[in-house]
Structures are given as structure tokens and as C-alpha cells.
Amino acid sequence: MRRAFTLIELLVVIAVIAVLIALLTPAVQSARAAARRAACLNNLKQLGLAGASYLASHNVFPMSAVAGAGHGVNQTCFALLLPELEQRPLYNAYNFKVENYDPINSSVVGTQLSVLLCPQNPLSTDRNPSAQVVQADGTKYPAGSAFARTHYAANWGGSRTAIGKDYDLNKSSYRGVMLTVRVMTLRGPTKSLRAQDVRDGLANTILFGEKRDSQGWNVGGYAGSEFDVATTPLLPDSPSTRMIVTGSYHPGQVNFVFCDGSVKPIGEGVDRKTWYGLTTRDGGELIKSDTY
């Protein structure tokens, strides 16, 4: 006759199983985090390839946004890159002659694109109502549309926030790669840039980077398609900065794609001079890859 388990034996088996689960859980979580990090890097790689394809076809990098009434205000680089991201039907459905919040564009701007979402990000990906989207002059968008979010943004090369006040606005603003076109600066009106305008080298200049949230992938400006430069790539998480500056939910690092298509993480402890140098196209900084 088969002997039954005693209570002590059963408790020992349960304890062993619990220990094994406790040992395996961190490994499983680490593997999942690594997979999410790889997926995020792949998203940025796709954005880099899309930017390179656009550059090859048009001889300029796409504008990060359009400024000026009557020009289809706030169309973004992501809208221009839709064909390169295998979203030709969305591109064809979009009317670039009217504003991004126009009802005729509502279905396009409300479409969530997986390539623009980091799988590590725990925040809501619900569409952002246009009544909660702020224009450059501080006014809100007319109600009616809803904008799908993005966790990636273009490097326009500047900062409008107190946390980046030492970035030297007079010299650094609009010295990134993708600019808000038709904006008057000390250097004259902004325009789309060519590869030869990136004098620091394509491998030393950021094209796109992560940020924790946005007003929408087709909302132009620092809270939408662009990122502002803060004193570090990874500031502590804050609702007041999530849509504005770079950041991520990968521990200790933010992922970026450079103008040459290379994808690299940058740690929160990077030297500030190096970090600032990577965001300008013509600062003349000598940057070694082992410094970040």
C-alpha cells in the first residue's frame, strides 16, 4: 500500500517550490526587461532608417514641426515619415493643407503606431484630447480631435525650461537636426537641414530620443514631436517634465538613435558637456564614444 505524504513532508515540498519561484522571478523579470529594452532600441532603429530614407529622397532631414498660420500648423516629422514607416495609407489619408486638429485629419492623428511606443513605459497610451493640447502661444486646441501619443521625439537642439537654462539659449537653440520650420531666430528663419549641415558628424549627433510622454505624435513642439534638453538625459520622473524633456523607464539610461542610424543608450551620469554636445549639430565638440 502506497504511503501518504505527512504534513511535514508536504510543507517541505511547498517551501522548496516557494524558494524556487523566488529565485526564478527576478530572472524572469530581468529577461522581460531586456526584451522590452531590445524592442525599444528596435523602434528607434526603425526611426533612424526612416530618417535616412527621407534624407536620401529629399536631401534634407524632415522638419520637426511647421509653424505659421496657413501652412498646416504643427504637422510633424512623424507625419512626414509615415511612408518610410510603412504607413503609406495613413500618409495618403492625411491632409497637409489644413491644421493637424482639423476634423478631416482626426482619424489619422488618433491612430496609435506601435513603433512610437516603448514597451517599458507604464503610462497610459490613451489618446490625448485636443482640448488638453496647448499651442505655442499658450492657447488650447479646438475640441474635437484626439491625438495618439509617442514615446520618442526629435532633437531640435534647444531648451525652453528652467532645468536646461545653462544650455545657452542664444547659441544652442535650433541647433539640433529637425527644426520647427518658419521660426525667426537670431540666425534668421529656421529651415530643413541637409546632411552637410551636421558639421559635428552624423555619428556624434542625436536624431531621435526617448521621452516618457507627449501630447501626440502629430503635435508639433516641445511637448509633442520634439524634446527639450535638460541637464541630464534622465531626470527624475515628474508629471511636469514627462512631455518636455528626454527620459525613459529603462533603469539608469535613455535610448537614442543618431543621425548615422546607430542606436545607443546614454546613462544618467553622462558628463553634461558631452550630453549637450550630442544634441547640437555644429558645436565643434570633441566627443569620444567611451565618454557616454
JORA-V454798 format. One line per field, one symbol per residue. psi: psi as a letter, one per 20 degrees, with the letter a starting at -180 (. if undefined). Layout:
psi=???
This chain:
psi=pppqqrhggghgggggggggghhhghgghggghhghghhghhghghhghgghggghhijqqqqhrpqoqijmpkqrhhghjghijklgggghipoiirqhjphhjhhgiippphijppiipirqjqqoqhijpprhjiqqqqqgrppqrqjqqqoimrpjqhikhjimhhhhpkkbhoqoqkpprhjaqqrqqrhiimiiphijppgqrqrhrriqikoqrhieirqqpaiqhnqqpphiihigrqrrjpojrqqqprhjiqpqqpqijqphggghhiiqikijqopqhii.
